[in-house]
Amino acid sequence: MSATATAPRLDFSNLQHRPMTKGEQSPFIAMVACKVSIHGLFAEISKTFTIFNPNQRDMETALLVPLPPASVLCGHALDINGMIIAHCSLELLGSSDPPASAS
């Protein structure tokens, strides 16, 4: 992994949401679970991020997950309280490819 790699984080800077009011807190990554399987020369890594919103209202954010060079992203999903949301999108930053949609 390169020396410039960063940890996954939530980003609120470019989103259209109502500003937080006094007493509200930013949602945060509460837990990260990682499962690794080795298949010959390849590694399959599955990460699950649990994001906690301590507020009484829905809030919008972006989850930024840096990937090492030559990584291949095979799939993604958004699970909210046990329900898979199929209309989430995935944007590969620094790529000329259009965003992918979960299905």
Residue frames as qw, qx, qy, qz and C-alpha x, y, z in Angstrom:
[[0.000, 0.891, 0.454, 0.000, 0.00, 0.00, 0.00],
 [0.399, 0.589, -0.043, 0.702, 1.33, 3.44, -0.78],
 [0.345, -0.169, -0.473, 0.793, 2.52, 5.84, 1.89],
 [0.190, -0.086, -0.054, -0.977, -0.26, 8.26, 0.88],
 [0.407, -0.380, -0.788, -0.263, -3.08, 5.82, 1.69],
 [0.269, -0.297, 0.348, -0.848, -5.65, 7.06, 4.16],
 [0.130, 0.174, 0.921, -0.324, -8.14, 5.38, 6.43],
 [0.087, -0.559, -0.713, -0.414, -11.84, 5.10, 5.51],
 [0.058, -0.242, -0.388, 0.887, -13.77, 8.18, 6.61],
 [0.183, 0.751, 0.633, -0.031, -17.11, 9.93, 6.38],
 [0.244, -0.015, 0.183, 0.952, -17.22, 13.14, 4.36],
 [0.119, 0.733, 0.602, -0.292, -19.95, 15.76, 4.73],
 [0.196, -0.465, 0.147, 0.851, -18.27, 18.53, 2.70],
 [0.091, 0.107, -0.574, -0.807, -19.87, 18.14, -0.75],
 [0.077, -0.411, -0.903, -0.101, -23.36, 17.00, 0.21],
 [0.264, -0.391, -0.161, -0.867, -26.60, 18.94, 0.22],
 [0.493, -0.453, -0.732, 0.123, -27.93, 18.48, 3.73],
 [0.319, -0.879, -0.129, -0.331, -29.34, 20.66, 6.45],
 [0.256, 0.546, -0.583, 0.544, -26.52, 21.90, 8.69],
 [0.538, -0.306, -0.728, 0.297, -26.25, 20.32, 12.10],
 [0.308, -0.805, -0.100, -0.497, -27.94, 22.24, 14.86],
 [0.121, -0.588, 0.607, -0.522, -26.63, 22.88, 18.36],
 [0.679, -0.252, 0.568, -0.391, -26.40, 19.62, 20.27],
 [0.937, 0.322, 0.017, -0.134, -26.24, 17.39, 17.19],
 [0.475, -0.548, 0.623, 0.294, -23.20, 15.24, 16.50],
 [0.456, 0.498, -0.583, -0.452, -21.73, 13.99, 13.24],
 [0.989, 0.008, 0.032, -0.146, -22.47, 10.36, 12.34],
 [0.089, -0.713, 0.694, 0.047, -19.34, 8.23, 12.68],
 [0.718, 0.207, -0.656, -0.105, -17.89, 4.85, 11.73],
 [0.675, -0.545, 0.308, -0.391, -18.67, 2.78, 14.83],
 [0.746, -0.254, 0.613, 0.059, -17.22, -0.53, 13.68],
 [0.524, 0.578, -0.515, -0.355, -15.32, -2.09, 10.78],
 [0.834, -0.145, 0.531, -0.048, -15.36, -5.86, 10.24],
 [0.356, 0.655, -0.573, -0.340, -12.90, -7.37, 7.78],
 [0.897, -0.020, 0.438, -0.053, -12.88, -10.90, 6.33],
 [0.201, 0.691, -0.604, -0.342, -9.94, -12.11, 4.24],
 [0.923, 0.087, 0.373, -0.029, -9.80, -15.27, 2.08],
 [0.064, -0.625, 0.637, 0.447, -6.69, -16.28, 0.16],
 [0.870, 0.372, 0.298, -0.125, -7.18, -18.07, -3.19],
 [0.806, 0.310, 0.138, 0.485, -3.78, -18.94, -4.69],
 [0.436, 0.101, -0.002, 0.894, -2.21, -15.63, -5.70],
 [0.178, -0.540, -0.274, -0.776, -5.37, -13.63, -5.01],
 [0.095, -0.196, -0.704, 0.676, -6.86, -12.23, -1.81],
 [0.242, -0.606, -0.554, -0.517, -10.59, -11.64, -1.39],
 [0.167, -0.096, -0.515, 0.835, -11.25, -8.95, 1.21],
 [0.251, -0.657, -0.587, -0.401, -14.74, -8.16, 2.45],
 [0.160, 0.007, -0.436, 0.886, -15.28, -5.12, 4.69],
 [0.249, -0.707, -0.627, -0.210, -18.43, -4.19, 6.58],
 [0.137, 0.206, -0.260, 0.933, -18.72, -0.65, 7.93],
 [0.253, -0.682, -0.679, 0.094, -21.22, 0.14, 10.67],
 [0.119, 0.349, -0.009, 0.930, -22.09, 3.83, 10.67],
 [0.243, -0.567, -0.698, 0.362, -23.83, 5.26, 13.74],
 [0.024, -0.544, -0.189, -0.817, -26.01, 8.37, 13.60],
 [0.246, -0.241, -0.708, 0.617, -26.51, 9.66, 17.18],
 [0.207, 0.067, 0.033, -0.976, -29.18, 12.14, 16.09],
 [0.441, 0.359, 0.707, -0.420, -32.96, 11.90, 15.91],
 [0.587, 0.692, 0.040, -0.419, -33.08, 12.70, 12.17],
 [0.870, 0.284, 0.257, 0.311, -31.70, 11.18, 8.97],
 [0.113, -0.846, 0.304, 0.424, -28.41, 12.65, 7.82],
 [0.826, 0.560, -0.027, 0.065, -26.56, 12.39, 4.51],
 [0.353, -0.742, 0.511, 0.253, -22.86, 11.55, 4.22],
 [0.762, 0.515, -0.383, -0.086, -20.37, 9.90, 1.89],
 [0.829, -0.430, 0.332, 0.130, -18.21, 6.96, 2.93],
 [0.434, 0.779, -0.449, -0.063, -14.74, 7.31, 1.41],
 [0.891, -0.276, 0.350, 0.086, -12.80, 4.03, 1.24],
 [0.205, 0.763, -0.545, -0.281, -9.35, 4.32, -0.35],
 [0.982, 0.100, 0.162, -0.001, -8.24, 1.27, -2.35],
 [0.492, -0.510, 0.514, 0.484, -4.66, 0.21, -3.08],
 [0.345, 0.549, -0.489, -0.583, -3.43, 0.45, -6.69],
 [0.336, 0.176, -0.870, -0.317, -4.54, -2.44, -8.96],
 [0.320, 0.134, 0.789, -0.508, -7.51, -3.26, -6.69],
 [0.260, -0.204, -0.718, -0.612, -10.64, -4.70, -8.26],
 [0.386, 0.043, 0.499, -0.775, -14.01, -3.84, -6.71],
 [0.091, -0.108, -0.938, -0.316, -16.37, -6.74, -7.37],
 [0.317, -0.596, -0.662, -0.325, -19.50, -5.61, -5.59],
 [0.019, 0.093, -0.450, 0.888, -21.11, -3.40, -2.99],
 [0.333, -0.580, -0.696, -0.262, -24.39, -3.14, -1.11],
 [0.128, -0.344, 0.318, -0.874, -26.07, -0.83, 1.37],
 [0.466, -0.399, -0.789, 0.028, -27.85, -2.43, 4.33],
 [0.183, -0.381, 0.240, -0.874, -30.00, -0.17, 6.51],
 [0.555, -0.189, 0.531, -0.612, -31.38, -1.89, 9.60],
 [0.528, 0.010, 0.849, -0.027, -31.30, -5.29, 7.88],
 [0.627, 0.667, 0.368, -0.162, -32.84, -4.09, 4.60],
 [0.538, -0.058, 0.452, 0.709, -30.69, -4.09, 1.43],
 [0.269, 0.802, 0.124, -0.519, -31.09, -0.80, -0.42],
 [0.726, 0.256, 0.504, 0.392, -30.71, -1.38, -4.17],
 [0.358, 0.868, 0.218, 0.266, -30.66, 2.24, -5.32],
 [0.433, -0.794, 0.192, 0.380, -27.36, 3.29, -3.76],
 [0.668, 0.722, -0.129, 0.123, -24.55, 4.40, -6.04],
 [0.771, -0.396, 0.189, 0.461, -20.82, 3.89, -6.06],
 [0.378, 0.917, -0.124, 0.035, -18.49, 6.51, -7.42],
 [0.856, -0.103, 0.047, 0.504, -14.89, 5.55, -8.13],
 [0.066, -0.960, 0.082, 0.260, -12.97, 8.77, -7.49],
 [0.198, -0.642, 0.605, 0.428, -10.17, 9.41, -9.95],
 [0.439, 0.135, 0.845, 0.276, -11.77, 7.12, -12.50],
 [0.241, 0.168, -0.351, -0.889, -13.34, 8.10, -15.82],
 [0.188, -0.273, -0.924, -0.191, -15.88, 5.28, -15.42],
 [0.430, -0.476, -0.164, -0.749, -19.48, 6.29, -14.60],
 [0.398, -0.304, 0.652, -0.569, -20.81, 5.50, -11.09],
 [0.333, -0.069, -0.924, -0.178, -22.02, 1.93, -10.61],
 [0.603, -0.336, 0.069, -0.720, -25.36, 1.06, -9.02],
 [0.258, -0.165, 0.908, -0.285, -26.04, -1.66, -6.49],
 [0.650, 0.006, -0.436, -0.623, -28.40, -4.36, -7.62]]
